[in-house]
Amino acid sequence: MSKETMSIHDKLVISNKALALKEAGDNDGYSRLVRSIPMPPYLAKVMKEHVGTDYLINGGWNLSEAEAEFGPGWLNR
């Protein structure tokens, strides 16, 4: 995963595209785009503790910002 964080502008552009897909009835497209936005590290940590690593890994979430903050392999620690 990239160590660079996504700009807030890019996150908002993707969010707007995702919302347009949801409004058009494309829930799969909406979900795909939402999961492409890097999950904030604090939220990734809480999700890891409450729903487990399998959910995060298998769910296709973008964890690049959490990896940048917590280091490689943070999910397995």
Secondary structure as a PSIPRED ss2 file (coil, helix, strand):
# PSIPRED VFORMAT (PSIPRED V4.0)

   1 M C   1.000  0.000  0.000
   2 S C   1.000  0.000  0.000
   3 K C   1.000  0.000  0.000
   4 E C   1.000  0.000  0.000
   5 T C   1.000  0.000  0.000
   6 M C   1.000  0.000  0.000
   7 S C   1.000  0.000  0.000
   8 I H   0.000  1.000  0.000
   9 H H   0.000  1.000  0.000
  10 D H   0.000  1.000  0.000
  11 K H   0.000  1.000  0.000
  12 L H   0.000  1.000  0.000
  13 V H   0.000  1.000  0.000
  14 I H   0.000  1.000  0.000
  15 S H   0.000  1.000  0.000
  16 N H   0.000  1.000  0.000
  17 K H   0.000  1.000  0.000
  18 A H   0.000  1.000  0.000
  19 L H   0.000  1.000  0.000
  20 A H   0.000  1.000  0.000
  21 L H   0.000  1.000  0.000
  22 K H   0.000  1.000  0.000
  23 E H   0.000  1.000  0.000
  24 A C   1.000  0.000  0.000
  25 G C   1.000  0.000  0.000
  26 D C   1.000  0.000  0.000
  27 N H   0.000  1.000  0.000
  28 D H   0.000  1.000  0.000
  29 G H   0.000  1.000  0.000
  30 Y H   0.000  1.000  0.000
  31 S H   0.000  1.000  0.000
  32 R H   0.000  1.000  0.000
  33 L H   0.000  1.000  0.000
  34 V H   0.000  1.000  0.000
  35 R H   0.000  1.000  0.000
  36 S H   0.000  1.000  0.000
  37 I C   1.000  0.000  0.000
  38 P E   0.000  0.000  1.000
  39 M C   1.000  0.000  0.000
  40 P C   1.000  0.000  0.000
  41 P H   0.000  1.000  0.000
  42 Y H   0.000  1.000  0.000
  43 L H   0.000  1.000  0.000
  44 A H   0.000  1.000  0.000
  45 K H   0.000  1.000  0.000
  46 V H   0.000  1.000  0.000
  47 M H   0.000  1.000  0.000
  48 K H   0.000  1.000  0.000
  49 E H   0.000  1.000  0.000
  50 H H   0.000  1.000  0.000
  51 V H   0.000  1.000  0.000
  52 G C   1.000  0.000  0.000
  53 T H   0.000  1.000  0.000
  54 D H   0.000  1.000  0.000
  55 Y H   0.000  1.000  0.000
  56 L H   0.000  1.000  0.000
  57 I H   0.000  1.000  0.000
  58 N H   0.000  1.000  0.000
  59 G C   1.000  0.000  0.000
  60 G C   1.000  0.000  0.000
  61 W C   1.000  0.000  0.000
  62 N E   0.000  0.000  1.000
  63 L C   1.000  0.000  0.000
  64 S H   0.000  1.000  0.000
  65 E H   0.000  1.000  0.000
  66 A H   0.000  1.000  0.000
  67 E H   0.000  1.000  0.000
  68 A H   0.000  1.000  0.000
  69 E H   0.000  1.000  0.000
  70 F H   0.000  1.000  0.000
  71 G C   1.000  0.000  0.000
  72 P C   1.000  0.000  0.000
  73 G C   1.000  0.000  0.000
  74 W H   0.000  1.000  0.000
  75 L H   0.000  1.000  0.000
  76 N H   0.000  1.000  0.000
  77 R C   1.000  0.000  0.000
